[in-house]
Amino acid sequence: MANVAIAAGGTARPNYGSMSRDRRWALRWSYFFLVLFAIFFLMPPIYMLITSLKTSQEISAAGNPWWIYNPTLDNYIELLTQNHYLTFFRNSAIVSVCVVAITMLISVIAAFALARMKFWGSATLATGVFLTYLIPETLLFIPLFKMFAWFNETFGIQLMNHWWTLIILYPTLTVPFCTWIMIGYFASIPKELDEAALIDGATWTQTLTKIFIPVALPGIIAATIFAFTVSWAQFLYPLAFTTSTTELVLPVGIITTLIKGDVFNWGQIMTGALLGAAPPLIIYAFLMDYYIAGLTAGATKG
């Protein structure tokens, strides 16, 4: 309760001085923990940047690891002039864009049906979609591997060791969660909108494309960012299903080509990791408000 003081005549009034002191202390503690949070999470990328600007000799030398004595851009030049790295980047970009397109096409339609077109078992099915996302990928890739082997034996089509195979695999990770996000967002939209559209003679498809997609744009952007991040940073699936250098994506390609036995090319490893983190970082920087709005609606509705 707010502190109060008794004025002349017995009238109680708030003690604004005490409230201001409490607010100042709250702000100080907030900034203190915010600084700790920033230091804790910014130290790894800052260290990666520092290491990427060092030569191999300086990295292995005994000295202050947080100081650059002879800064150089050789790691960036060497990495960006290698055909392998550019191939990894291209494969990751194509796979991520295709996965995002497939994921959103499936998720938006499925979420709209589960959230607005009520039918028997729709609530149970929606919960089941989310529970599917909770299954660890470390358990999924083994049966998927066996399925691909059976498909090859039965139909003679080799699905292993192709970058486009990842376009088939990644939606098993992205579709369930994106559908759950969109279910929550569609459920937060007033029912009067679709009822009015149906009364005016609009079909369900027209209701989805003309009303719900424009209104639910923040939720769609949040799901799109999630799908892109998962497909861009995925490591286990490409490690298990691709082996040739020309078929690798960025996370696996950096590890397999820049680590030879017990020799770690730390300068180029850090450079490749920083360049690989740039696309998601740029997307988050420009669309963060939409991402937070979409996740908030999906978490509180439905």
N, C-alpha and C positions, 0 to 999 in steps of 0.2 A: 504493500500500500504506500501511496505517496506520503512523505512527511508533511505535517501541517503545523502551523504556529497559531496560537490564540491571540488575536488582535484585541484592541481595546473594545469593551462592550461584550466580550465573550464570543466574537465571531471567529470561526476557524478559517484560515487561509493557507494555501500550499506554501511549503518552504522551497522556493525556486532555487535558492543557493545550494541546498543539499542535492536537489535533482540535477543541477548542472555539474556538481562534483561527481555524482554517480555516472553521469553520461561521459564526462571526460575520462574517468578511469576505465569505463567500458571501451571507449575508443582506443585508449592506450593499449589495453590488453588485446584488442582486436588487431591493431597494427603489429603488435609484437608477434602474435601467432601467425599473422599473414607474412611477415618477414621470414619467420622460421620455415613456413611452408614454401615460400619462393626459393629460399636458399637450398632446401632439401631437394626440390624437384628441378631446379635449374643447374645444379652442380654437374650432373651427368652430361647434358648437352654442351655446357661450357667446356668441360674437360675434353669432350669429343672434338670441339672446334679447335681448342688449343693443340691437341695431338695431331689434327689434320694439317696444321700449319708447320709441323716440325719434320725434319729429315729423319730417316731411320737411325742414323748415328746419334742424333740428339735424343731420340726417344729411348734408346737403349743405354745412353750414358747416365751415370749417377749424377743427379742434380735435382733442382726444384722442378717437379713435374707440372707446376702451374705457371711456369714462366717460359716464354719463347725467346731464346737467345738469337737464333738465326731464322726468322720467319721465311717461309717459302710456299709457293703455290704449285710446286712440282707434283704433289699428290693429286691435286685437282686436274692438272693438265694431263698427267699420265692416265688417270682413270677415264676422263672424258674422251680421250683419243683411242681407247681400247674398244674394239668392236664388240667384245664380250659384254662389257658393262652396258653399252648402248642397246645390245640385244636383250639383256635382262630388263632394262627399263622399258623397252618397247613391249615385251611380252607382258609385263606387269600392267602397263597402261591398257593394252587391249583386253586382257582378262578382266581387269577391274571395271572398265566401262561396260563390257558385255554382261558381267554379273550384276551390276547395278540395274541395267535395263531389264534383265530377266526377273530380278528380285522384285522390282517395283511393279512390273506388269502383273506378277502373280499376287504380291502382297496387297496391293490396292484393291484388286477385284475380290480377293478372299476376305479381306477385312471389311469391305463394304457389305458383302453378303452375310457375314457373321454378326455384324453390328446392327444392320438396319433391316435386313430381310429375315425376320425371325422365323425359324422353323424348328421342328422337333430335334433336340440334341445340339442346337447351335451353341449354347453356353458351354456344354461339355466339350464340344469340338474346339471351341476357342481356347479353353483351358489346356486341352491336349496339345494344341499348336505351341503354346508357350512351354509346356513341359518337354516338348521335343527339343527346344533350344537348350534345355538344361543338361541334356546328355553330353558328356565330354567328347570332344572330337577324337581323343585318344582311344575311345571305344568304337567310334564310327569308322575309322579308316581301315580297320581290319576286315569287317564284313564287306566294305566297299571294294577292298582289294580282291577278296574272294569272288565277288560279283563280276568284277572286270575280267578275272581269269576265266570264269564260267562263260561269260559273253564271248571271249576269244575262242574258247574251245567249241562252243556251239555254233557261232555264226562266222568264225574266222576273221573277225574284225579286231584289230589290236588297238585298245584304248589306252594302254600304258605308254608313258614316255612321250606324250604330246602336250604342248602347252594348252591347247584348246580343251583337253580333258578337264582342266581345272574349271572351265566355265560350267561344266556339268556338275562338278563336285561342290564348289563354293556355295551355291544356293541352298544346300542342305544345312549350312550354318547361318545364312543371312535371312532366308525366307521366314522361318518361324518367329524370330524376334521382330523383324520389320512388320510382319502381319500383326503381332501383338501391339506394337506401337500404334499402328493405324486403327486397330479396333478401338483402342482407348480414345483416339482423337475423333473418329467418326461418331462414337457414342456421346461425345461432349457437344455435338452439334444439335441444336434444337430440332425436335421431330416435326415441328410445324413446317420446316422448309421442304422436306421430302413429301409431306402430306399435301402441301399446297401445289407442289409440282405434279404429283399424281392426279390431283383433282383437275389441274389444267390440261391433263392428257399426256403428260410426259411419260416416257418409258423409264424403266430402271436404269438403262444405259445412259439416257439423256440426263437423268437426275444425278448420276455419278459424275459425268463429264462436265455438265453445265453448272452444277451447284456445289457438290461435295468436294471435288478436286480443287477448285479455286478457294473455297473456304478452309480446307484442310491443308493448304500449302505448307505451313510451318511443320506439321507432322510429316508430310511427304519429304520435305527437305531433311528433317532429322533422321528418318529411315534411310534416305539416300546416303547421307554422310556415314551412317553406321555401316551400311553395306559396302561402301567404297573402302572404309578403313579396314574392315575385316578382310576383304579380298586383296587389298594392297599389302597388308602386313602378315598374311597367313604364311606359316612356315612349315607346319607338319605335313599337310597334304602335298605341296610341291616336292618336299623332301622324299616322300614315300612314292609318289607316282611319276616323277620325272627324274631322269638321270643324265641325258645328253646336255652338253653345254648350251646348245642352241635352243633347247626347250625349257631352260630354267627361267624362273622369275627372280626378281631382285633380292628378296631376303635370302633365298637359298644360294643364288648365284654368287653373292658377295662372300659367303662362307666357304663355298666349295672351290672358288678360284683364287682367293686371296690368302687361304690357309693351306700350306703345303707341308704335310707331315706335322712336325713340331715347330715350323717356322711361321710366325704370324706377322704379316705386313700391316702393322697397326696403323700406320699413317693412312694407307689407302682404305683399310677397313673402316676407320672413323670417317673418312671422306665419303665413302660410299653410303654409310649409314646416314650421314647428314643430308646428302643429296636425295636419298630415298625418303627421308622424313619431310622433305620440302612440300610435295603435293598435298598430303593431308593437312599439314600446318597451314598452308595457304587457304585451303577450303574452310578449315575451322575459323581462321581469322576473319573471313568475310561473312560466314554464315552462322556464327556462334549464337546469335540471338534467336534465330529460327530453330537451331538445334535444341537449345534449352527450353524454348516454348513447346516444341513438339514432345520432348521427353516428359516435361511437367504434365501436359495434358494426358499423355499415355499412362502416366503413373497414378493419376488421381481419378480417372474416369473408367467406366466399363465394368 
